[in-house]
Amino acid sequence: MPKITGPSRGIKHEGSLTKLGYKEHEPTKTRHRALGKSVRKFGYKRTTDKLIDLQVLNKNRNPEFSHVVKSDRSWLRGTYRPSSVRNR
């Protein structure tokens, strides 16, 4: 069976970030707190995949939110990225 790639690979449970407090209109601090919870619950890789999927799915439908997700991904990378990946 071929490996699943593309935008559907990370969102297996729709709304899982929302349940942790990650919402479009929340302040930056609240969204970052929710991403921290997500990293503890799902891990860095899975959280990043979920954010990539959100960014791609909202690229045309809601471009402002897509930019917010992109900046949150950048913050997540700087804050939670495993050190083994940073040193490559």
C-alpha positions as CSV (number, residue, x, y, z in Angstrom):
1,M,0.0,0.0,0.0
2,P,1.5,3.4,-0.9
3,K,2.4,5.9,1.8
4,I,-0.1,8.7,2.3
5,T,1.4,12.1,1.5
6,G,0.1,15.6,1.0
7,P,-2.2,17.7,3.1
8,S,-4.2,14.9,4.7
9,R,-1.3,13.2,6.4
10,G,-1.5,15.2,9.7
11,I,-5.2,15.8,10.4
12,K,-6.5,12.4,11.4
13,H,-8.6,13.8,14.2
14,E,-10.2,17.0,13.1
15,G,-10.4,19.7,15.7
16,S,-7.8,18.1,18.0
17,L,-5.9,21.5,18.1
18,T,-9.1,23.3,18.7
19,K,-9.9,21.1,21.7
20,L,-6.5,22.2,23.2
21,G,-7.3,25.9,22.7
22,Y,-5.9,26.7,19.3
23,K,-8.4,29.0,17.6
24,E,-8.2,31.4,14.8
25,H,-9.1,34.6,16.7
26,E,-7.3,33.9,19.9
27,P,-4.3,36.0,20.9
28,T,-0.8,34.8,20.1
29,K,0.0,33.8,23.6
30,T,-3.1,31.6,23.9
31,R,-2.4,29.9,20.5
32,H,1.2,29.3,21.6
33,R,0.1,27.8,24.9
34,A,-2.2,25.5,23.0
35,L,0.6,24.4,20.7
36,G,2.7,23.6,23.7
37,K,0.0,21.4,25.0
38,S,-0.2,19.7,21.6
39,V,3.5,19.0,21.5
40,R,3.2,17.4,24.9
41,K,0.2,15.3,23.9
42,F,1.0,14.5,20.2
43,G,4.7,15.2,19.8
44,Y,6.5,17.8,17.8
45,K,6.3,16.1,14.4
46,R,2.6,15.4,14.5
47,T,1.8,19.0,15.8
48,T,3.9,20.4,12.9
49,D,2.1,18.2,10.4
50,K,-1.3,19.4,11.7
51,L,-0.2,23.1,11.3
52,I,1.1,22.4,7.8
53,D,-2.3,20.9,6.9
54,L,-4.1,23.9,8.4
55,Q,-2.0,26.3,6.5
56,V,-2.5,24.5,3.2
57,L,-6.2,24.0,3.7
58,N,-6.7,27.7,4.5
59,K,-4.4,29.1,1.9
60,N,-7.2,30.1,-0.5
61,R,-10.2,30.0,1.8
62,N,-8.8,32.2,4.6
63,P,-5.3,33.6,3.7
64,E,-5.0,35.7,6.8
65,F,-5.4,32.6,9.0
66,S,-2.9,30.8,6.8
67,H,-0.3,33.5,7.5
68,V,-1.1,33.2,11.3
69,V,-0.5,29.5,11.1
70,K,2.7,30.0,9.2
71,S,4.0,32.4,11.9
72,D,2.9,29.9,14.6
73,R,4.9,27.1,12.8
74,S,7.9,29.4,12.8
75,W,7.5,30.0,16.6
76,L,7.0,26.2,17.2
77,R,10.2,25.4,15.2
78,G,12.3,27.9,17.2
79,T,10.8,26.8,20.6
80,Y,10.2,23.0,20.4
81,R,12.3,21.7,17.5
82,P,14.4,18.7,18.7
83,S,18.1,19.6,19.2
84,S,19.1,16.6,17.0
85,V,17.4,18.2,14.0
86,R,18.8,21.7,14.8
87,N,22.4,20.5,14.6
88,R,22.2,19.0,11.1
